[in-house]
Amino acid sequence: MDELERIRLKKMKEMIQRINEQAKLKEYQEKVKQEKAKFFGLVCEEDALKYLNELYKLKPSVAAEIENIIIMIVNQYGLQSKISKTDIMLLERRIEGRGPEIKIKRRGKEEADISEILGSDKS
């Protein structure tokens, strides 16, 4: 019975230690999240911040990459003006490997890509 009690106590201590470590990790992650929010609030315009938050919901890996790029740019070069929504959209397109798109909508016709329209005008 004495041996069994020691094993139980040992397991209980390990479990308490794991719970404490998880709590510390969660607290650290929350602190980092708050610091990031504060940082991006300073370097991004309001609409850019909203767009980045929406992007996190739809494409978390792309949004994380954009955040890393912004942090790197600010650390290495500094900022002369706040980052706009257009800047974030440009970074998103470059990360995803998409080029610029120009859409044209004519009366009575559906929206079409300019490359399709210019391609059909040549023939």
Chimera marker file (.cmm) of the C-alpha trace (Angstrom):
<marker_set name="trace">
<marker id="1" x="0.000" y="0.000" z="0.000" r="1" g="1" b="0" radius="0.5"/>
<marker id="2" x="2.881" y="2.371" z="0.772" r="1" g="1" b="0" radius="0.5"/>
<marker id="3" x="4.433" y="1.787" z="-2.665" r="1" g="1" b="0" radius="0.5"/>
<marker id="4" x="1.097" y="2.365" z="-4.364" r="1" g="1" b="0" radius="0.5"/>
<marker id="5" x="0.639" y="5.638" z="-2.497" r="1" g="1" b="0" radius="0.5"/>
<marker id="6" x="4.094" y="6.872" z="-3.601" r="1" g="1" b="0" radius="0.5"/>
<marker id="7" x="3.307" y="6.081" z="-7.241" r="1" g="1" b="0" radius="0.5"/>
<marker id="8" x="0.009" y="7.911" z="-6.952" r="1" g="1" b="0" radius="0.5"/>
<marker id="9" x="1.711" y="10.972" z="-5.439" r="1" g="1" b="0" radius="0.5"/>
<marker id="10" x="4.390" y="10.924" z="-8.130" r="1" g="1" b="0" radius="0.5"/>
<marker id="11" x="1.760" y="10.784" z="-10.889" r="1" g="1" b="0" radius="0.5"/>
<marker id="12" x="-0.199" y="13.570" z="-9.224" r="1" g="1" b="0" radius="0.5"/>
<marker id="13" x="2.916" y="15.798" z="-9.031" r="1" g="1" b="0" radius="0.5"/>
<marker id="14" x="3.674" y="15.155" z="-12.710" r="1" g="1" b="0" radius="0.5"/>
<marker id="15" x="0.123" y="16.001" z="-13.685" r="1" g="1" b="0" radius="0.5"/>
<marker id="16" x="0.163" y="19.236" z="-11.658" r="1" g="1" b="0" radius="0.5"/>
<marker id="17" x="3.510" y="20.168" z="-13.203" r="1" g="1" b="0" radius="0.5"/>
<marker id="18" x="2.139" y="19.571" z="-16.724" r="1" g="1" b="0" radius="0.5"/>
<marker id="19" x="-0.929" y="21.690" z="-15.973" r="1" g="1" b="0" radius="0.5"/>
<marker id="20" x="1.296" y="24.505" z="-14.651" r="1" g="1" b="0" radius="0.5"/>
<marker id="21" x="3.508" y="24.343" z="-17.755" r="1" g="1" b="0" radius="0.5"/>
<marker id="22" x="0.468" y="24.476" z="-20.021" r="1" g="1" b="0" radius="0.5"/>
<marker id="23" x="-0.881" y="27.475" z="-18.104" r="1" g="1" b="0" radius="0.5"/>
<marker id="24" x="2.468" y="29.286" z="-18.424" r="1" g="1" b="0" radius="0.5"/>
<marker id="25" x="2.599" y="28.521" z="-22.143" r="1" g="1" b="0" radius="0.5"/>
<marker id="26" x="-0.949" y="29.772" z="-22.662" r="1" g="1" b="0" radius="0.5"/>
<marker id="27" x="-0.163" y="32.945" z="-20.702" r="1" g="1" b="0" radius="0.5"/>
<marker id="28" x="2.977" y="33.530" z="-22.794" r="1" g="1" b="0" radius="0.5"/>
<marker id="29" x="1.054" y="33.003" z="-26.041" r="1" g="1" b="0" radius="0.5"/>
<marker id="30" x="-1.613" y="35.457" z="-24.920" r="1" g="1" b="0" radius="0.5"/>
<marker id="31" x="1.051" y="38.035" z="-24.070" r="1" g="1" b="0" radius="0.5"/>
<marker id="32" x="2.684" y="37.595" z="-27.493" r="1" g="1" b="0" radius="0.5"/>
<marker id="33" x="-0.721" y="37.939" z="-29.163" r="1" g="1" b="0" radius="0.5"/>
<marker id="34" x="-1.395" y="41.202" z="-27.309" r="1" g="1" b="0" radius="0.5"/>
<marker id="35" x="2.043" y="42.576" z="-28.210" r="1" g="1" b="0" radius="0.5"/>
<marker id="36" x="1.485" y="41.669" z="-31.875" r="1" g="1" b="0" radius="0.5"/>
<marker id="37" x="-1.906" y="43.377" z="-31.865" r="1" g="1" b="0" radius="0.5"/>
<marker id="38" x="-0.355" y="46.487" z="-30.329" r="1" g="1" b="0" radius="0.5"/>
<marker id="39" x="2.499" y="46.478" z="-32.873" r="1" g="1" b="0" radius="0.5"/>
<marker id="40" x="0.241" y="46.021" z="-35.895" r="1" g="1" b="0" radius="0.5"/>
<marker id="41" x="-2.095" y="48.698" z="-34.556" r="1" g="1" b="0" radius="0.5"/>
<marker id="42" x="0.835" y="51.113" z="-34.718" r="1" g="1" b="0" radius="0.5"/>
<marker id="43" x="2.183" y="50.169" z="-38.164" r="1" g="1" b="0" radius="0.5"/>
<marker id="44" x="-1.043" y="49.398" z="-40.091" r="1" g="1" b="0" radius="0.5"/>
<marker id="45" x="-3.956" y="51.564" z="-41.077" r="1" g="1" b="0" radius="0.5"/>
<marker id="46" x="-7.311" y="50.588" z="-39.586" r="1" g="1" b="0" radius="0.5"/>
<marker id="47" x="-8.731" y="49.067" z="-42.790" r="1" g="1" b="0" radius="0.5"/>
<marker id="48" x="-5.484" y="47.156" z="-43.357" r="1" g="1" b="0" radius="0.5"/>
<marker id="49" x="-5.730" y="45.677" z="-39.877" r="1" g="1" b="0" radius="0.5"/>
<marker id="50" x="-9.332" y="44.617" z="-40.491" r="1" g="1" b="0" radius="0.5"/>
<marker id="51" x="-8.359" y="43.024" z="-43.808" r="1" g="1" b="0" radius="0.5"/>
<marker id="52" x="-5.452" y="41.158" z="-42.181" r="1" g="1" b="0" radius="0.5"/>
<marker id="53" x="-7.760" y="39.831" z="-39.446" r="1" g="1" b="0" radius="0.5"/>
<marker id="54" x="-10.266" y="38.640" z="-42.062" r="1" g="1" b="0" radius="0.5"/>
<marker id="55" x="-7.413" y="37.061" z="-44.008" r="1" g="1" b="0" radius="0.5"/>
<marker id="56" x="-6.430" y="35.140" z="-40.847" r="1" g="1" b="0" radius="0.5"/>
<marker id="57" x="-9.877" y="33.554" z="-40.811" r="1" g="1" b="0" radius="0.5"/>
<marker id="58" x="-9.760" y="32.575" z="-44.497" r="1" g="1" b="0" radius="0.5"/>
<marker id="59" x="-6.055" y="31.913" z="-45.111" r="1" g="1" b="0" radius="0.5"/>
<marker id="60" x="-4.132" y="31.695" z="-41.823" r="1" g="1" b="0" radius="0.5"/>
<marker id="61" x="-0.817" y="30.606" z="-43.367" r="1" g="1" b="0" radius="0.5"/>
<marker id="62" x="-0.817" y="33.511" z="-45.843" r="1" g="1" b="0" radius="0.5"/>
<marker id="63" x="-1.735" y="35.997" z="-43.096" r="1" g="1" b="0" radius="0.5"/>
<marker id="64" x="1.049" y="34.674" z="-40.855" r="1" g="1" b="0" radius="0.5"/>
<marker id="65" x="3.528" y="35.036" z="-43.721" r="1" g="1" b="0" radius="0.5"/>
<marker id="66" x="2.354" y="38.615" z="-44.313" r="1" g="1" b="0" radius="0.5"/>
<marker id="67" x="2.827" y="39.402" z="-40.607" r="1" g="1" b="0" radius="0.5"/>
<marker id="68" x="6.356" y="37.982" z="-40.705" r="1" g="1" b="0" radius="0.5"/>
<marker id="69" x="7.190" y="40.068" z="-43.782" r="1" g="1" b="0" radius="0.5"/>
<marker id="70" x="5.825" y="43.239" z="-42.164" r="1" g="1" b="0" radius="0.5"/>
<marker id="71" x="7.810" y="42.587" z="-38.974" r="1" g="1" b="0" radius="0.5"/>
<marker id="72" x="10.979" y="41.988" z="-41.009" r="1" g="1" b="0" radius="0.5"/>
<marker id="73" x="10.469" y="45.167" z="-43.072" r="1" g="1" b="0" radius="0.5"/>
<marker id="74" x="9.863" y="47.295" z="-39.972" r="1" g="1" b="0" radius="0.5"/>
<marker id="75" x="12.908" y="45.821" z="-38.197" r="1" g="1" b="0" radius="0.5"/>
<marker id="76" x="15.280" y="46.185" z="-41.141" r="1" g="1" b="0" radius="0.5"/>
<marker id="77" x="14.110" y="49.339" z="-42.880" r="1" g="1" b="0" radius="0.5"/>
<marker id="78" x="11.681" y="51.116" z="-40.596" r="1" g="1" b="0" radius="0.5"/>
<marker id="79" x="8.477" y="52.716" z="-41.834" r="1" g="1" b="0" radius="0.5"/>
<marker id="80" x="7.879" y="56.107" z="-43.330" r="1" g="1" b="0" radius="0.5"/>
<marker id="81" x="4.106" y="55.675" z="-43.482" r="1" g="1" b="0" radius="0.5"/>
<marker id="82" x="1.550" y="53.222" z="-42.197" r="1" g="1" b="0" radius="0.5"/>
<marker id="83" x="0.872" y="50.031" z="-44.132" r="1" g="1" b="0" radius="0.5"/>
<marker id="84" x="-2.328" y="50.238" z="-46.161" r="1" g="1" b="0" radius="0.5"/>
<marker id="85" x="-4.878" y="47.628" z="-47.152" r="1" g="1" b="0" radius="0.5"/>
<marker id="86" x="-3.511" y="47.794" z="-50.695" r="1" g="1" b="0" radius="0.5"/>
<marker id="87" x="-0.014" y="46.923" z="-49.432" r="1" g="1" b="0" radius="0.5"/>
<marker id="88" x="-1.366" y="43.867" z="-47.638" r="1" g="1" b="0" radius="0.5"/>
<marker id="89" x="-3.354" y="42.826" z="-50.704" r="1" g="1" b="0" radius="0.5"/>
<marker id="90" x="-0.193" y="43.146" z="-52.817" r="1" g="1" b="0" radius="0.5"/>
<marker id="91" x="1.756" y="40.963" z="-50.375" r="1" g="1" b="0" radius="0.5"/>
<marker id="92" x="-1.085" y="38.423" z="-50.403" r="1" g="1" b="0" radius="0.5"/>
<marker id="93" x="-0.999" y="38.227" z="-54.215" r="1" g="1" b="0" radius="0.5"/>
<marker id="94" x="2.788" y="37.827" z="-54.283" r="1" g="1" b="0" radius="0.5"/>
<marker id="95" x="2.744" y="35.079" z="-51.655" r="1" g="1" b="0" radius="0.5"/>
<marker id="96" x="0.010" y="33.215" z="-53.529" r="1" g="1" b="0" radius="0.5"/>
<marker id="97" x="1.806" y="33.743" z="-56.851" r="1" g="1" b="0" radius="0.5"/>
<marker id="98" x="-1.086" y="35.574" z="-58.497" r="1" g="1" b="0" radius="0.5"/>
<marker id="99" x="-0.544" y="38.384" z="-60.970" r="1" g="1" b="0" radius="0.5"/>
<marker id="100" x="-2.579" y="41.542" z="-61.361" r="1" g="1" b="0" radius="0.5"/>
<marker id="101" x="-6.131" y="41.156" z="-62.627" r="1" g="1" b="0" radius="0.5"/>
<marker id="102" x="-8.106" y="43.765" z="-64.512" r="1" g="1" b="0" radius="0.5"/>
<marker id="103" x="-11.824" y="43.079" z="-64.928" r="1" g="1" b="0" radius="0.5"/>
<marker id="104" x="-14.029" y="44.902" z="-67.392" r="1" g="1" b="0" radius="0.5"/>
<marker id="105" x="-17.806" y="44.913" z="-67.328" r="1" g="1" b="0" radius="0.5"/>
<marker id="106" x="-19.665" y="46.146" z="-70.384" r="1" g="1" b="0" radius="0.5"/>
<marker id="107" x="-23.349" y="46.886" z="-70.546" r="1" g="1" b="0" radius="0.5"/>
<marker id="108" x="-25.380" y="43.717" z="-70.944" r="1" g="1" b="0" radius="0.5"/>
<marker id="109" x="-22.313" y="41.465" z="-70.708" r="1" g="1" b="0" radius="0.5"/>
<marker id="110" x="-20.708" y="39.612" z="-67.829" r="1" g="1" b="0" radius="0.5"/>
<marker id="111" x="-17.486" y="40.713" z="-66.205" r="1" g="1" b="0" radius="0.5"/>
<marker id="112" x="-14.439" y="39.548" z="-68.197" r="1" g="1" b="0" radius="0.5"/>
<marker id="113" x="-10.696" y="39.562" z="-67.686" r="1" g="1" b="0" radius="0.5"/>
<marker id="114" x="-8.862" y="42.127" z="-69.816" r="1" g="1" b="0" radius="0.5"/>
<marker id="115" x="-6.530" y="39.477" z="-71.259" r="1" g="1" b="0" radius="0.5"/>
<marker id="116" x="-9.550" y="37.626" z="-72.656" r="1" g="1" b="0" radius="0.5"/>
<marker id="117" x="-10.947" y="40.817" z="-74.183" r="1" g="1" b="0" radius="0.5"/>
<marker id="118" x="-7.654" y="41.887" z="-75.723" r="1" g="1" b="0" radius="0.5"/>
<marker id="119" x="-7.041" y="38.362" z="-77.017" r="1" g="1" b="0" radius="0.5"/>
<marker id="120" x="-10.415" y="38.309" z="-78.784" r="1" g="1" b="0" radius="0.5"/>
<marker id="121" x="-9.883" y="41.767" z="-80.345" r="1" g="1" b="0" radius="0.5"/>
<marker id="122" x="-6.793" y="40.579" z="-82.244" r="1" g="1" b="0" radius="0.5"/>
<marker id="123" x="-8.641" y="38.012" z="-84.344" r="1" g="1" b="0" radius="0.5"/>
<link id1="1" id2="2" r="1" g="1" b="0" radius="0.2"/>
<link id1="2" id2="3" r="1" g="1" b="0" radius="0.2"/>
<link id1="3" id2="4" r="1" g="1" b="0" radius="0.2"/>
<link id1="4" id2="5" r="1" g="1" b="0" radius="0.2"/>
<link id1="5" id2="6" r="1" g="1" b="0" radius="0.2"/>
<link id1="6" id2="7" r="1" g="1" b="0" radius="0.2"/>
<link id1="7" id2="8" r="1" g="1" b="0" radius="0.2"/>
<link id1="8" id2="9" r="1" g="1" b="0" radius="0.2"/>
<link id1="9" id2="10" r="1" g="1" b="0" radius="0.2"/>
<link id1="10" id2="11" r="1" g="1" b="0" radius="0.2"/>
<link id1="11" id2="12" r="1" g="1" b="0" radius="0.2"/>
<link id1="12" id2="13" r="1" g="1" b="0" radius="0.2"/>
<link id1="13" id2="14" r="1" g="1" b="0" radius="0.2"/>
<link id1="14" id2="15" r="1" g="1" b="0" radius="0.2"/>
<link id1="15" id2="16" r="1" g="1" b="0" radius="0.2"/>
<link id1="16" id2="17" r="1" g="1" b="0" radius="0.2"/>
<link id1="17" id2="18" r="1" g="1" b="0" radius="0.2"/>
<link id1="18" id2="19" r="1" g="1" b="0" radius="0.2"/>
<link id1="19" id2="20" r="1" g="1" b="0" radius="0.2"/>
<link id1="20" id2="21" r="1" g="1" b="0" radius="0.2"/>
<link id1="21" id2="22" r="1" g="1" b="0" radius="0.2"/>
<link id1="22" id2="23" r="1" g="1" b="0" radius="0.2"/>
<link id1="23" id2="24" r="1" g="1" b="0" radius="0.2"/>
<link id1="24" id2="25" r="1" g="1" b="0" radius="0.2"/>
<link id1="25" id2="26" r="1" g="1" b="0" radius="0.2"/>
<link id1="26" id2="27" r="1" g="1" b="0" radius="0.2"/>
<link id1="27" id2="28" r="1" g="1" b="0" radius="0.2"/>
<link id1="28" id2="29" r="1" g="1" b="0" radius="0.2"/>
<link id1="29" id2="30" r="1" g="1" b="0" radius="0.2"/>
<link id1="30" id2="31" r="1" g="1" b="0" radius="0.2"/>
<link id1="31" id2="32" r="1" g="1" b="0" radius="0.2"/>
<link id1="32" id2="33" r="1" g="1" b="0" radius="0.2"/>
<link id1="33" id2="34" r="1" g="1" b="0" radius="0.2"/>
<link id1="34" id2="35" r="1" g="1" b="0" radius="0.2"/>
<link id1="35" id2="36" r="1" g="1" b="0" radius="0.2"/>
<link id1="36" id2="37" r="1" g="1" b="0" radius="0.2"/>
<link id1="37" id2="38" r="1" g="1" b="0" radius="0.2"/>
<link id1="38" id2="39" r="1" g="1" b="0" radius="0.2"/>
<link id1="39" id2="40" r="1" g="1" b="0" radius="0.2"/>
<link id1="40" id2="41" r="1" g="1" b="0" radius="0.2"/>
<link id1="41" id2="42" r="1" g="1" b="0" radius="0.2"/>
<link id1="42" id2="43" r="1" g="1" b="0" radius="0.2"/>
<link id1="43" id2="44" r="1" g="1" b="0" radius="0.2"/>
<link id1="44" id2="45" r="1" g="1" b="0" radius="0.2"/>
<link id1="45" id2="46" r="1" g="1" b="0" radius="0.2"/>
<link id1="46" id2="47" r="1" g="1" b="0" radius="0.2"/>
<link id1="47" id2="48" r="1" g="1" b="0" radius="0.2"/>
<link id1="48" id2="49" r="1" g="1" b="0" radius="0.2"/>
<link id1="49" id2="50" r="1" g="1" b="0" radius="0.2"/>
<link id1="50" id2="51" r="1" g="1" b="0" radius="0.2"/>
<link id1="51" id2="52" r="1" g="1" b="0" radius="0.2"/>
<link id1="52" id2="53" r="1" g="1" b="0" radius="0.2"/>
<link id1="53" id2="54" r="1" g="1" b="0" radius="0.2"/>
<link id1="54" id2="55" r="1" g="1" b="0" radius="0.2"/>
<link id1="55" id2="56" r="1" g="1" b="0" radius="0.2"/>
<link id1="56" id2="57" r="1" g="1" b="0" radius="0.2"/>
<link id1="57" id2="58" r="1" g="1" b="0" radius="0.2"/>
<link id1="58" id2="59" r="1" g="1" b="0" radius="0.2"/>
<link id1="59" id2="60" r="1" g="1" b="0" radius="0.2"/>
<link id1="60" id2="61" r="1" g="1" b="0" radius="0.2"/>
<link id1="61" id2="62" r="1" g="1" b="0" radius="0.2"/>
<link id1="62" id2="63" r="1" g="1" b="0" radius="0.2"/>
<link id1="63" id2="64" r="1" g="1" b="0" radius="0.2"/>
<link id1="64" id2="65" r="1" g="1" b="0" radius="0.2"/>
<link id1="65" id2="66" r="1" g="1" b="0" radius="0.2"/>
<link id1="66" id2="67" r="1" g="1" b="0" radius="0.2"/>
<link id1="67" id2="68" r="1" g="1" b="0" radius="0.2"/>
<link id1="68" id2="69" r="1" g="1" b="0" radius="0.2"/>
<link id1="69" id2="70" r="1" g="1" b="0" radius="0.2"/>
<link id1="70" id2="71" r="1" g="1" b="0" radius="0.2"/>
<link id1="71" id2="72" r="1" g="1" b="0" radius="0.2"/>
<link id1="72" id2="73" r="1" g="1" b="0" radius="0.2"/>
<link id1="73" id2="74" r="1" g="1" b="0" radius="0.2"/>
<link id1="74" id2="75" r="1" g="1" b="0" radius="0.2"/>
<link id1="75" id2="76" r="1" g="1" b="0" radius="0.2"/>
<link id1="76" id2="77" r="1" g="1" b="0" radius="0.2"/>
<link id1="77" id2="78" r="1" g="1" b="0" radius="0.2"/>
<link id1="78" id2="79" r="1" g="1" b="0" radius="0.2"/>
<link id1="79" id2="80" r="1" g="1" b="0" radius="0.2"/>
<link id1="80" id2="81" r="1" g="1" b="0" radius="0.2"/>
<link id1="81" id2="82" r="1" g="1" b="0" radius="0.2"/>
<link id1="82" id2="83" r="1" g="1" b="0" radius="0.2"/>
<link id1="83" id2="84" r="1" g="1" b="0" radius="0.2"/>
<link id1="84" id2="85" r="1" g="1" b="0" radius="0.2"/>
<link id1="85" id2="86" r="1" g="1" b="0" radius="0.2"/>
<link id1="86" id2="87" r="1" g="1" b="0" radius="0.2"/>
<link id1="87" id2="88" r="1" g="1" b="0" radius="0.2"/>
<link id1="88" id2="89" r="1" g="1" b="0" radius="0.2"/>
<link id1="89" id2="90" r="1" g="1" b="0" radius="0.2"/>
<link id1="90" id2="91" r="1" g="1" b="0" radius="0.2"/>
<link id1="91" id2="92" r="1" g="1" b="0" radius="0.2"/>
<link id1="92" id2="93" r="1" g="1" b="0" radius="0.2"/>
<link id1="93" id2="94" r="1" g="1" b="0" radius="0.2"/>
<link id1="94" id2="95" r="1" g="1" b="0" radius="0.2"/>
<link id1="95" id2="96" r="1" g="1" b="0" radius="0.2"/>
<link id1="96" id2="97" r="1" g="1" b="0" radius="0.2"/>
<link id1="97" id2="98" r="1" g="1" b="0" radius="0.2"/>
<link id1="98" id2="99" r="1" g="1" b="0" radius="0.2"/>
<link id1="99" id2="100" r="1" g="1" b="0" radius="0.2"/>
<link id1="100" id2="101" r="1" g="1" b="0" radius="0.2"/>
<link id1="101" id2="102" r="1" g="1" b="0" radius="0.2"/>
<link id1="102" id2="103" r="1" g="1" b="0" radius="0.2"/>
<link id1="103" id2="104" r="1" g="1" b="0" radius="0.2"/>
<link id1="104" id2="105" r="1" g="1" b="0" radius="0.2"/>
<link id1="105" id2="106" r="1" g="1" b="0" radius="0.2"/>
<link id1="106" id2="107" r="1" g="1" b="0" radius="0.2"/>
<link id1="107" id2="108" r="1" g="1" b="0" radius="0.2"/>
<link id1="108" id2="109" r="1" g="1" b="0" radius="0.2"/>
<link id1="109" id2="110" r="1" g="1" b="0" radius="0.2"/>
<link id1="110" id2="111" r="1" g="1" b="0" radius="0.2"/>
<link id1="111" id2="112" r="1" g="1" b="0" radius="0.2"/>
<link id1="112" id2="113" r="1" g="1" b="0" radius="0.2"/>
<link id1="113" id2="114" r="1" g="1" b="0" radius="0.2"/>
<link id1="114" id2="115" r="1" g="1" b="0" radius="0.2"/>
<link id1="115" id2="116" r="1" g="1" b="0" radius="0.2"/>
<link id1="116" id2="117" r="1" g="1" b="0" radius="0.2"/>
<link id1="117" id2="118" r="1" g="1" b="0" radius="0.2"/>
<link id1="118" id2="119" r="1" g="1" b="0" radius="0.2"/>
<link id1="119" id2="120" r="1" g="1" b="0" radius="0.2"/>
<link id1="120" id2="121" r="1" g="1" b="0" radius="0.2"/>
<link id1="121" id2="122" r="1" g="1" b="0" radius="0.2"/>
<link id1="122" id2="123" r="1" g="1" b="0" radius="0.2"/>
</marker_set>
